Amino acid sequence: MTDAPSRENPLGVLVEAEGFDDHGGWTVDSQFESEMGSPYLLAHGLGRPVADAATTIAVPEDGRYHVWVRTKDWVPDHHPGRFALTVNGTRLDAEFGAHGRDWSWQPGGTVELRRGEVRLALHDLTGFDGRCDAIFLGLTGEPPPDEAPRPWRKQLLGLPPEPGDRGEFDVVVVGGGVTGCAAALAAARLGCRVALLQDRPLLGGNASKEIGLTPQGRPAPLIIELVERSDDGDLHAAKVFDTEPNVSVFLEHRVFDARSDGSRITSVDARDARTGAESRYRAPVFIDCTGTAILGLLTGARTLFGQEARSEFGEPLAPRKRVASHHGNTLFFRTHLADAPVGFPDVPWARKVAKDFAKLTGQVARPGVDNHPGPIAGNSLKAQFARTAEKGAPYRKTVGKVMRKLPDRLRARLTMGRFPGTHFWEYGQRLDPYTSGEHVRDHLLCALYGTLANIKDREPVTYANLEFDWVAHVTAKGEYRRYLGDYILTENDIRAHTSFDDGVVLNSGAFCLHHAGNRKYDFRLKNWTWDTRDGLPYEVPFRCLYSADIANLMMAGKHISVTHVAGGSTKFMSNGGQHAIATAAAAFLCKKHGTTPRGVYEKHLPELREVVGRLTDDQPQG
């Protein structure tokens, strides 16, 4: 039963949807909490209504209660995400998610309730991503505050005003993707007590089975140990940490604040997505592995953003003029052919985005197998090829095999028709990645739903049995801000294999750059650069792995101190794992010598290289 505040609080009764006793077919979506204020329940049914979510609450006194539901009409002209609310088995007249507004409180009328237990249920009406943040029951007709601020929620839910203290650790790692897992595991095996804070229910980030990307870049034994997959596609990372006593893993904990003393972080605060409880984590050293530079934004560290002009660093692949755009987010999916014909609802609101696009290539066949073909309608040769693949014919054209057929030139651009790139479904390159995430995800959902409808309409016999097997509701994160370190790695450093005194790890891989600007289909890339250079590994200096401004903050992954072009290679997940191992080794030395990351660079570099070499079996020559 969900606990409600007592009637001594005159504000009313607040019920957080993510705290329901039974989520039914709804799923907790916490990825946009920093944008709209809270996790919420999402009815992600791919066009089929999901099972009801239900809970029991305690109402403090008899009375006529005004019902308010905080929801979002995510396509206001068509209201695809409609749902109903039942109270003690009686359905309210209002259809929620149909009020034509962004996140706000929608009135649901009044109900007579007796003191005691009350049963609430969310009933999905469409299967198309209805969403409920919270339900408010008030004894006056005054609506709750539209933004439902955190202090107001905490007061109603009886949560303490300040975060609880989780204690002191040797290092706090924020972000539980491949990079964060590598940092936590490496630090733990060096004897450090580690707190690993991850804002998702699974570890692995873009490699987790929530998304399913294949880690690329330069592996190491420790990284390989983490990214092996179980039969269900899940990474082994959680099992590895189950046997690692030095690591405390906090899943579904989003960092929302950081406390500092001068230029040093003293603690970070995180919120549990299910309960709203807040906790504080203290450490002498912090490693940001989120890919979003969140700790830098919270503490005022300088960051880099967008694409540098060619004149700034002399990079051949850079644009002539500085561009504010960045790599967008991607939404992954998979189709299959059912045993019998299956319909799909009319989705004119989705076709407004998809237009006449009728190609569902670039699928994730299973976690770890991406860039897979899919159905194409309207082009006989391509459609026949796609239909053959859809029916299970072997498809062994990997990225590397395709790339080897291209001319050996500086800028190898692959047009969208030549390769079924999973990441070709991308949007948001010119939007603020910190405030537009939900809009970007929803736009990609419309593109996918509309494309499936187009294919089934265009070739109704061929694709009578076609349906979505899976569509992720979590986006694969693209590019955010990057930290400014004591050195900025460039394209030219990578091409020239610059040798650094503080080169601590090796990275591998092509320059992978995404080019927006598809004039007809804004959810598709205009083009793609995959420049394999000479294929040899290159050094990453330690100065790229700690903040120039925050004395005890290091970073690993796609937001290290690099240019946009250089980041097109260092971003690969196994490369980020290499950065993470180096930062873990540095955290160990910070503890050992009572110093900072910059102090390790200045006075303990040979020891850092030695420790990293033991962890990676792979060391720059220096």
TAMOLIN-V149295 format. One record per pair of residues at least 6 apart in sequence whose ideal C-beta (glycine too) atoms are under 6 Angstrom apart, sorted by the first residue. I is the first residue (numbers start at 0). J is the second residue. D is the distance in whole Angstrom. If there is no record, write none. Layout:
i:j:d
I:J:D
I:J:D
//
This chain:
i:j:d
0:55:4
1:14:6
1:18:6
1:54:5
1:56:5
3:12:5
3:56:5
3:57:5
4:155:5
4:157:5
5:59:5
6:59:4
6:60:5
10:155:6
11:135:6
11:136:6
11:137:4
12:136:4
13:135:5
13:155:4
14:56:6
14:134:4
15:133:5
16:39:6
16:40:4
16:131:4
16:132:6
16:133:6
17:27:5
17:38:4
17:273:6
19:52:5
19:54:4
20:54:4
21:53:5
22:52:5
23:50:4
23:51:5
23:52:4
24:49:3
24:50:4
25:40:4
25:42:5
25:49:6
25:52:4
26:41:5
26:43:6
27:38:6
28:39:6
28:41:4
29:38:4
29:272:4
30:473:6
31:436:5
31:437:4
32:38:6
32:253:6
34:434:6
34:437:6
35:102:5
36:147:6
37:132:5
38:272:5
39:130:5
39:132:4
40:52:6
40:131:5
41:130:5
42:49:5
42:123:4
42:129:4
43:128:6
43:472:5
44:126:3
45:467:5
45:470:6
46:126:5
46:343:6
46:344:5
47:126:4
48:123:4
48:126:5
49:123:5
51:120:5
51:122:5
52:121:4
53:120:4
54:119:5
55:116:5
55:118:5
56:117:5
58:112:5
58:114:6
58:117:5
60:114:5
61:113:5
61:114:5
62:138:5
63:109:5
63:111:6
64:110:5
64:112:5
64:136:4
65:109:5
65:137:5
65:140:5
66:107:4
66:108:6
67:104:4
67:106:6
67:135:4
67:143:6
68:95:5
68:105:5
68:107:6
68:134:5
69:104:5
69:132:4
69:133:5
69:147:6
70:95:5
70:96:5
70:105:6
70:131:6
71:101:6
71:102:5
71:130:6
72:78:6
72:96:5
72:97:6
72:98:6
72:99:5
72:100:6
73:80:5
73:441:5
74:348:5
75:99:4
77:348:4
78:97:4
79:125:6
79:127:4
79:348:6
80:96:4
80:127:6
80:128:5
80:129:4
81:94:5
81:96:5
81:97:5
81:124:4
81:125:5
82:95:5
82:96:6
82:121:6
82:123:5
82:124:6
82:129:4
83:90:5
83:122:4
84:91:5
85:120:4
86:110:5
87:117:6
87:118:5
91:107:5
91:108:6
93:107:4
95:105:5
96:129:5
98:105:5
103:145:5
104:142:5
104:143:6
121:131:6
123:129:6
135:143:5
144:151:6
158:275:6
162:268:5
162:277:4
162:278:5
162:279:4
163:278:5
164:279:5
165:278:5
165:280:5
167:281:5
168:192:5
168:194:5
168:282:5
169:191:4
169:192:5
169:590:5
170:186:5
170:191:5
170:193:5
170:282:5
170:284:5
170:586:4
171:194:5
171:280:5
171:282:4
171:285:5
172:179:5
172:182:5
172:183:5
172:195:5
172:286:5
172:288:6
173:196:5
173:254:5
173:287:5
173:289:6
174:288:4
174:289:4
175:195:6
175:197:3
175:202:5
176:204:2
177:206:5
177:214:6
177:572:4
177:576:6
178:288:4
178:555:5
178:556:4
178:575:4
178:576:6
178:579:5
179:288:3
180:202:6
180:225:5
180:236:5
181:222:5
181:576:4
181:579:4
181:580:6
182:286:5
182:288:6
182:555:6
182:579:4
182:582:6
182:583:5
183:193:5
183:195:4
183:246:5
185:580:5
185:583:4
185:614:5
186:193:5
186:583:4
186:586:5
187:193:5
187:243:5
187:245:4
187:246:5
189:587:4
191:587:6
192:245:6
193:245:6
193:246:5
194:247:5
194:280:5
195:246:6
195:248:5
196:249:5
196:252:5
196:254:6
196:269:5
197:250:5
198:253:4
200:250:6
200:251:5
201:207:4
201:209:6
202:236:4
202:237:6
203:234:4
203:236:6
205:212:4
205:475:5
206:212:5
206:214:5
206:572:6
208:232:4
208:233:5
208:366:4
209:473:5
210:331:6
210:471:6
210:475:5
211:331:6
211:363:4
211:366:4
212:369:6
213:367:5
213:369:6
214:226:5
214:572:4
214:573:5
215:508:6
215:571:4
216:507:6
216:508:5
216:571:3
216:573:4
216:574:3
217:505:6
217:506:5
217:507:4
217:573:6
217:574:6
217:577:6
218:573:5
219:615:4
222:573:5
222:576:4
225:236:5
225:239:6
226:234:6
227:235:5
228:367:6
232:365:6
232:366:3
240:246:5
240:248:5
251:272:4
252:269:4
252:271:6
253:270:6
254:267:5
254:269:5
255:270:6
256:268:4
257:264:5
257:267:5
257:294:6
257:297:4
257:298:5
258:265:5
258:266:5
259:298:5
262:549:6
262:550:5
263:550:5
263:551:5
264:285:5
264:551:6
264:552:6
266:279:5
266:281:4
267:280:5
268:277:6
268:279:5
269:278:6
270:277:5
284:551:5
284:586:5
284:589:5
285:552:5
286:553:5
286:582:5
287:294:4
287:554:5
288:555:5
288:556:5
290:476:6
290:556:5
290:557:5
290:558:6
291:479:4
292:302:5
292:480:4
292:482:6
292:558:5
294:552:6
295:302:6
295:482:5
298:549:5
300:546:5
300:548:4
300:549:5
301:483:4
301:548:6
302:480:4
302:482:6
303:481:4
303:483:6
304:480:5
305:322:6
305:323:4
306:318:6
306:322:4
306:563:4
307:317:6
307:562:5
307:563:6
308:320:5
308:321:4
309:317:4
309:319:5
312:489:5
312:562:6
314:489:6
314:490:4
314:564:5
316:490:6
316:564:5
317:564:5
324:428:4
324:429:5
324:515:6
325:478:4
326:477:4
326:478:4
326:513:5
327:425:4
327:426:5
327:427:4
327:428:4
327:477:5
328:427:5
328:439:5
328:474:4
328:477:5
329:422:5
329:424:6
329:425:5
329:475:4
330:443:4
330:471:6
330:474:6
331:363:5
331:471:5
332:447:6
332:470:4
333:362:5
333:363:6
333:468:5
333:469:5
334:359:6
334:373:6
334:467:6
334:468:6
335:468:4
336:464:4
336:465:6
337:464:5
337:466:6
340:463:4
340:464:6
341:466:5
343:452:6
343:455:6
346:448:5
346:449:6
346:452:5
349:445:4
349:448:4
349:449:4
350:449:4
352:445:4
352:446:5
352:449:6
353:446:5
353:449:3
353:450:5
356:450:5
356:520:5
357:376:4
357:377:5
357:453:4
357:454:5
357:457:5
358:375:5
359:373:4
359:374:5
359:450:6
360:372:5
360:373:4
360:419:4
361:419:5
361:420:5
361:421:4
361:423:5
361:424:6
362:371:4
362:373:5
363:369:5
364:371:4
369:421:4
370:419:6
370:420:6
370:421:5
372:385:5
372:388:4
372:394:6
372:419:5
374:385:5
374:389:5
374:454:5
375:381:5
375:382:5
375:385:4
376:382:6
376:454:4
376:457:4
376:458:5
377:457:6
388:394:5
401:418:5
402:529:6
402:531:6
405:411:5
410:528:6
411:529:6
411:530:6
412:526:5
412:528:6
413:527:5
413:529:6
415:423:6
423:523:6
423:524:5
425:524:5
426:439:5
426:442:5
426:443:5
426:522:5
427:435:6
427:439:4
428:515:4
432:479:5
440:474:5
443:522:6
446:522:4
454:462:5
455:462:5
481:558:5
482:546:6
482:554:5
482:558:6
482:560:5
483:547:5
483:560:6
484:542:5
484:543:5
484:545:6
484:547:6
484:560:3
485:542:4
485:547:5
486:540:5
486:542:4
486:543:5
487:560:5
488:543:5
488:561:4
488:565:5
489:562:5
489:565:5
490:564:4
490:565:5
493:537:5
493:565:6
494:532:6
496:537:5
499:538:5
499:540:4
501:540:5
501:541:4
501:542:6
501:600:6
501:604:6
502:538:3
502:540:5
502:619:4
502:621:6
503:541:5
503:581:4
503:608:6
503:611:5
504:539:5
504:577:4
504:581:5
505:536:4
505:617:6
505:619:6
506:537:6
506:539:5
506:569:6
506:574:4
507:536:5
508:568:5
508:571:5
509:529:5
509:530:6
509:531:5
510:530:4
510:567:4
510:568:5
511:529:6
511:567:5
512:528:4
512:567:5
513:524:5
514:525:5
514:526:4
516:525:4
517:523:5
517:525:5
538:619:4
541:600:6
543:559:5
543:560:4
544:553:6
544:559:6
544:578:6
544:581:6
544:582:5
545:553:5
545:596:4
546:552:4
550:595:5
551:595:6
553:582:4
553:596:5
555:575:6
555:578:4
555:579:4
555:582:5
556:575:4
557:570:4
559:578:6
561:569:5
580:614:5
580:615:6
581:611:5
584:607:6
584:610:4
584:611:5
585:596:5
585:599:5
585:607:6
588:599:5
588:603:5
588:607:6
599:607:6
612:618:4
//
